[in-house]
Amino acid sequence: MSTVNIAKMLKSAKEASFKMPLLAADVKNKALNLMASALIKKKDYILKENLKDVRAIAEKDVTQSTVDRLTLNDKRINEMSVSLKEIVLLDDPVGKIISQKERPSGLLIKKVRVPIGVVLIIYEARPNVTSDCIGLTLKSGNVSILRGGSEAIHSNLAIFKVLKEAAGKAGIPENAFSFVANTDRKIVDFLLRQDKFIDLVIPRGGEGLICEVTKRSRIPVIKHYKGICAVYVDSEADLNMAEVIVHNAKVQRPGVCNAMETLLVHEDIAIRFLPGMAKKFKEAGVEIRGCPVTYKILKGAAKKAKDKDWGMEFLDLIVAVKVVKTIDEAITHINTFGSHHSDTIVTDDLVVAKKFLSEVDSAVVFHNASTRFTDGYQFGLGAEIGISTDKIHARGPMGLEELCSYKYQVYGSGQIRQ
């Protein structure tokens, strides 16, 4: 696919973006249901294409977490299908009145939710992103341009083709979503200069990708750089609960952005909590990098942490552990070394919990729950187009409403300004 062909695609996408807000909710929902069914019916085809990508990447020097993100199976395709059906059940955000007021002049001013327009999604080796993003942009009345990484090209194209065919049967415009099949990185540079046609860029992937997209883009970018998530176990924590939450946050899927990377433990319970937690970590193959107090308590079950470990996104079975003296020290540590993504406090003290939730400057803060819940599907958004640690427009998991802007619709009866 040449830049000439991509330019034609973008022009058609822009034209489609003026039609998409006019689609009735039942038309979009019909398409989403057909798309969900098509993923199941064409499962064997999708898995066959995915296997090509998995075999190719297995020959390269990559981490197991990268292979895991790329790999599809029956369970993950079923989850993709369910996710589309969940989006059907959500209210259509397009045209919703956010607020309205009547001015002394008699003007009635309505603030109405509208789609952003053309959204470019640039992502790496996670094929389910193809399905989630198409579903969310379609329901929110946006047009999407998808550009996946070379590692997942067969998987992404297979999913795209299956969904495209199903959407067409429901009467969705031909250019409602498109896929850029050219994996040349120069194409990304070309796309990021097309501010005449593209309204928003959402990068989905590692910090390197997000930094490059942000640096090169002429178009607004919604992003998060890292997922340095922390769990703080307070002096008033239920230690059994804390052990389960910490284990889940680190071990359940360590290669994702909402996995725990830092464990903070109050000094009053460190001696009681850390040895048992270290045993659980050892069983799961987790490497502990501890502060001097942690290192002393665990007596050889931990390595000495280096300064750089407190700001590391390991994306692996590695955790940095620090013993702190106060809740204030824990909050300061998170705000200093964290990535403002997701952080948890485990405590039975509601006053301390409230302080943590109020003062930790992150997109999502939890009380007595794993950071792994930072996810659009888990938050009832149907799926997520991404997670934002920005503070403008969207923050945290992004769903339908975050894919919308607004316009003012003003009703008058002949008023003129004096």
KAMO-V55154 format. One record per backbone hydrogen bond with DSSP energy under -1.0 kcal/mol. CO is the residue of the C=O (numbers start at 0). NH is the residue of the N-H. Records with the same first field share a line. If there is no record, write none. Layout:
CO->NH, NH
This chain:
1->5
2->6
3->7
4->8
5->9
6->10
7->11
8->12
9->13
10->14
11->15
12->16
14->17
15->18, 19
18->21
19->22
23->27
24->28
25->29
26->30
27->31
28->32
29->33
30->34
31->35
32->36
33->37
34->38
35->39
36->40
37->41
39->42
41->45
42->46
43->47
44->48
45->49
46->50
48->52
49->53
50->54
51->55
52->56
53->57
56->59
59->61
62->66
63->67
64->68
65->69
66->70
72->76
73->77
74->78
75->79
76->80
77->81
78->82
79->83
80->84
81->85
82->86
83->87
84->88
92->95
95->112
98->110
100->108
102->105
106->102
107->410
108->100
109->408
110->97, 98
111->406
112->94
113->404
116->142
117->198, 199
118->144
119->201
120->146
121->203
123->125
125->128
126->129
127->131
128->132
129->133
130->134
131->135
132->136
133->137
134->138
135->139
136->141
137->140
142->118
143->177
144->120
145->179
146->122
148->151
149->152
151->155
152->156
153->157
154->158
155->159
156->160
157->161
158->162
159->163
160->164
161->165
162->166
163->167
164->168
166->169, 171
167->170
172->175
175->143
177->145
183->186
184->188
185->189
186->190
187->191
189->192
190->193
191->217
192->194
193->196, 197
199->119
200->221
201->121
203->123
205->209
206->210
207->211
208->212
209->213
210->214
211->215
212->216
219->200
222->388
226->228
227->338
228->260, 261
229->343
230->263
231->345
232->265
233->236
235->347
237->241
238->242
239->243
240->244
241->245
242->246
243->247
244->248
245->249
246->250
247->251
248->259
252->255
255->258
260->319
261->230
262->321
263->232
264->323
265->268
268->272
269->273
272->276
273->277
274->278
275->279
276->280
277->281
278->282
279->283
280->285
281->284
286->318
287->302
288->320
289->304
290->294
291->295
292->296
293->297
297->300
302->289
305->308
306->309
307->310
308->311
315->317
316->286
318->288
319->262
320->290
321->264
323->266
325->329
326->330
327->331
328->332
329->333
330->334
331->335
332->336
333->337
339->362
340->363
342->365
343->231
344->367
345->233
348->352
349->353
350->354
351->355
352->356
353->357
354->358
355->359
359->361
363->342
365->344
369->372
370->373
372->374
374->378
375->380
376->379
385->397
387->395
391->393
395->387
397->384
399->402
400->403
402->115
404->113
406->111
408->109
410->107
